[in-house]
Amino acid sequence: MRALHQPRGRREQGLILLEGTHLVQECRRCGLQPELLVATPGWLASHGSLAGDWPRQPVTAELLTAMASTESPDGVIALVASAALPSPPPPPQPATAGLWLALDRLQDPGNLGTLLRTSLACGVGGLWLGEGADPWQPKVLRASAGASLHLPLQRQEGLATLVSSALTVGWQVLAAVREGGEPYWSVDWRAPSLLLLGNEGAGLAPELLAPAGVRRVSIPHDGRVESLNVAVAGGVLLLERWRQVTVDRGESTAAGLGC
């Protein structure tokens, strides 16, 4: 269990570790079957309907704390096979509708988890992760509030080939930059699009900005702030896309996002 706190342990065992009642609820919501539910007798007594007929192992609170990555676990851990998670997104295809997100070397687990949660709320079709933080580490899973379990994800060494493929099939490739890009609200986000967000400190790699078809977009803001946090910037851009799509369909944009 403790080995699953690290990428090597997750790779070797083919398992991820979901800590806490909320992530177990998300597991049930998206139809994942845990390999094992490890929980205190008190948690099992009060969450019998959630546990259902899943395989379980009762443990003491002290033992659960030793297994968990958090200091004060709420009584349950689920082990889920990596093979049961959503399939990776397919390569870019011609005439495909929707929005896809590519994250270039994002390092902070909180930023990644927040972007995953916002992506799910805004109908993103899938995500490509160019290196950076592991989406299955416990901190990312908690920050995403379980969104990682619903979204097609693909990790790869770099994103240049993805950008080239997207341009070749006619996708709109939008690169978020601190300044100098067109205002984000001037973009038609209803077109098939790939949105690129970069590393917290370095931004997007130069090779991702170099292709002639890549459009740079910026979020105008007060100059006293050098740049926006990448998760905040991503939220602004993704919600603009959601606004345009829902207005185009005649839907209300006032629905809550479960924040």
C-alpha positions in Angstrom: 0.0 0.0 0.0 2.8 2.4 0.9 4.5 1.6 -2.4 1.5 3.0 -4.2 2.4 6.4 -3.0 5.2 6.4 -5.6 5.1 6.1 -9.4 7.3 3.1 -9.4 5.0 1.2 -7.1 2.0 2.1 -9.1 3.7 0.8 -12.3 4.9 -2.4 -10.8 1.6 -3.3 -9.1 -0.7 -1.9 -11.8 -2.8 -0.3 -9.1 -3.7 3.2 -7.9 -4.7 4.2 -4.4 -7.9 6.1 -3.8 -8.1 7.6 -0.3 -11.2 8.9 1.4 -15.0 8.5 1.1 -15.4 11.1 -1.7 -13.0 9.2 -4.1 -14.7 5.9 -3.2 -18.1 7.6 -4.1 -16.6 8.7 -7.4 -15.4 5.2 -8.0 -18.9 3.9 -7.6 -20.3 6.7 -9.8 -18.1 5.9 -12.8 -18.6 2.2 -12.4 -15.1 1.2 -11.4 -14.7 -2.1 -9.5 -12.0 -1.8 -6.8 -9.7 -4.8 -6.3 -9.9 -4.2 -2.6 -11.6 -1.9 -0.1 -9.5 -1.4 3.0 -11.5 0.3 5.8 -12.0 0.6 9.5 -15.0 -1.3 11.1 -16.5 2.0 11.9 -16.4 3.2 8.3 -17.9 -0.1 7.0 -20.7 0.1 9.6 -21.7 3.6 8.5 -21.1 3.2 4.7 -22.5 -0.3 4.0 -24.5 0.7 0.9 -21.5 2.4 -0.6 -19.2 -0.5 0.0 -21.8 -2.9 -1.4 -20.4 -6.2 -2.4 -16.9 -5.0 -3.1 -14.0 -7.1 -1.7 -13.0 -5.6 1.7 -10.4 -5.9 4.4 -11.2 -4.4 7.8 -8.2 -2.8 9.5 -7.6 -0.7 12.6 -7.5 3.0 12.4 -3.8 2.9 13.3 -3.0 0.5 10.5 -5.0 2.6 7.9 -3.1 5.7 8.9 0.2 3.8 8.3 -1.0 2.9 4.8 -2.4 6.3 3.8 -0.6 9.3 2.4 -2.7 11.8 4.4 -2.2 12.5 8.1 -5.8 12.0 9.0 -7.6 9.5 6.7 -11.3 9.3 7.1 -11.5 5.5 7.3 -11.2 4.0 3.8 -8.8 3.3 1.0 -9.7 1.7 -2.3 -7.2 -0.1 -4.6 -8.2 0.2 -8.3 -6.5 -1.5 -11.2 -4.8 0.9 -13.7 -6.2 -1.2 -16.5 -9.8 -0.3 -15.4 -9.3 3.4 -15.8 -10.6 5.3 -18.9 -8.8 4.5 -22.2 -6.3 7.2 -23.5 -7.7 9.7 -25.9 -7.4 8.7 -29.6 -5.1 10.5 -31.9 -6.5 13.7 -33.5 -9.2 12.9 -36.1 -10.6 15.0 -38.9 -14.0 16.6 -38.4 -14.0 15.8 -34.7 -16.0 18.1 -32.5 -15.1 19.3 -29.0 -12.1 20.6 -27.0 -9.0 18.7 -25.9 -6.4 19.9 -23.4 -2.6 19.4 -23.6 -0.5 20.3 -20.5 3.2 20.9 -21.1 5.3 19.8 -18.1 2.9 20.9 -15.4 4.6 20.2 -12.1 2.3 21.2 -9.2 -0.1 18.4 -8.2 -2.7 20.9 -7.0 -2.6 22.7 -10.4 -3.0 19.5 -12.3 -5.8 18.2 -10.1 -7.7 21.5 -10.3 -7.4 21.5 -14.1 -8.6 18.0 -14.3 -11.7 18.9 -12.2 -12.4 22.0 -14.4 -11.9 20.0 -17.5 -14.6 17.5 -16.5 -16.9 20.3 -15.6 -16.4 22.0 -19.0 -16.8 18.9 -21.2 -13.2 18.4 -22.2 -12.9 15.3 -24.4 -9.5 14.2 -23.2 -6.1 15.3 -22.0 -2.5 14.8 -23.1 0.1 15.4 -20.4 3.6 16.2 -21.7 5.7 14.9 -18.8 5.2 16.7 -15.4 3.2 15.5 -12.4 1.7 12.0 -12.4 -2.1 12.2 -12.6 -2.5 9.2 -10.4 -0.5 10.4 -7.4 -2.6 10.8 -4.3 -2.3 14.6 -4.2 -3.6 15.0 -7.8 -6.4 12.6 -7.2 -7.6 14.5 -4.1 -7.3 17.9 -5.9 -9.2 16.6 -8.9 -12.1 15.5 -6.5 -12.2 12.2 -8.6 -12.3 13.9 -12.0 -9.2 11.8 -13.0 -11.4 8.7 -12.8 -13.7 10.0 -15.6 -11.3 11.6 -18.1 -9.3 9.9 -20.9 -5.7 10.7 -20.1 -2.4 10.1 -21.9 1.1 10.8 -20.6 3.9 11.2 -23.1 7.4 12.7 -23.3 6.5 15.7 -25.5 3.6 17.4 -27.2 5.2 18.6 -30.5 3.9 15.5 -32.5 0.4 16.0 -31.0 0.3 19.6 -32.1 1.5 18.7 -35.6 -1.2 16.0 -35.9 -3.9 18.3 -34.7 -3.0 21.0 -37.3 -2.8 18.4 -40.0 -6.4 17.2 -39.4 -7.7 20.7 -39.2 -8.0 21.3 -35.5 -7.7 24.8 -34.1 -4.6 24.8 -31.9 -4.7 27.5 -29.2 -1.6 28.3 -27.1 -2.1 30.2 -23.9 0.6 32.8 -23.4 1.0 35.5 -20.8 0.8 38.4 -23.2 0.8 39.2 -26.9 -1.9 36.8 -27.9 -5.4 37.6 -29.1 -8.0 38.1 -26.3 -9.5 34.7 -25.4 -13.1 35.9 -25.8 -12.4 36.6 -29.5 -11.8 33.0 -30.3 -14.6 30.7 -31.6 -14.2 27.9 -29.1 -17.0 25.9 -30.7 -14.5 24.7 -33.4 -12.6 21.5 -32.8 -9.8 22.8 -30.7 -6.6 21.7 -28.8 -5.7 24.1 -26.0 -2.1 24.2 -24.8 -1.2 25.2 -21.3 2.4 25.4 -20.1 4.7 24.9 -17.2 4.2 27.1 -14.1 7.5 28.9 -14.5 8.7 28.4 -18.1 5.4 28.4 -19.9 5.1 26.5 -23.2 8.1 25.0 -24.8 9.3 27.0 -27.9 8.7 24.1 -30.3 5.0 24.1 -29.4 4.7 27.8 -30.3 6.7 27.6 -33.5 4.3 26.0 -36.0 2.6 28.6 -38.2 -0.9 27.4 -37.5 -0.7 27.8 -33.7 -2.8 30.7 -32.4 -1.7 32.5 -29.3 -4.4 33.6 -26.8 -4.0 35.7 -23.7 -6.1 36.7 -20.8 -5.9 40.5 -20.3 -5.4 41.5 -16.7 -4.0 44.2 -14.5 -0.3 44.8 -15.2 0.6 44.8 -11.5 0.3 41.0 -11.7 2.9 39.4 -14.0 0.9 36.3 -14.8 -2.0 34.2 -13.6 -1.7 30.8 -12.0 -2.0 28.2 -14.7 -5.0 26.5 -13.1 -6.8 29.8 -12.8 -5.9 30.7 -16.4 -7.1 27.3 -17.6 -10.4 27.7 -15.7 -11.0 31.1 -17.4 -10.4 29.7 -20.9 -12.3 26.4 -20.4 -15.3 28.2 -19.0 -15.4 30.6 -21.9 -15.5 27.6 -24.2 -18.4 26.2 -22.1 -20.2 29.5 -22.2 -20.0 29.7 -26.0 -21.1 26.1 -26.5 -24.1 26.3 -24.1 -25.2 29.6 -25.4 -25.1 28.2 -28.9 -27.3 25.3 -27.8 -29.7 27.7 -26.1 -28.9 26.2 -22.6 -28.7 28.1 -19.4 -25.2 29.0 -18.3 -26.2 29.5 -14.7 -26.0 25.8 -13.7 -23.6 25.1 -10.8 -20.4 23.3 -11.4 -20.4 21.5 -8.1 -17.7 23.9 -6.6 
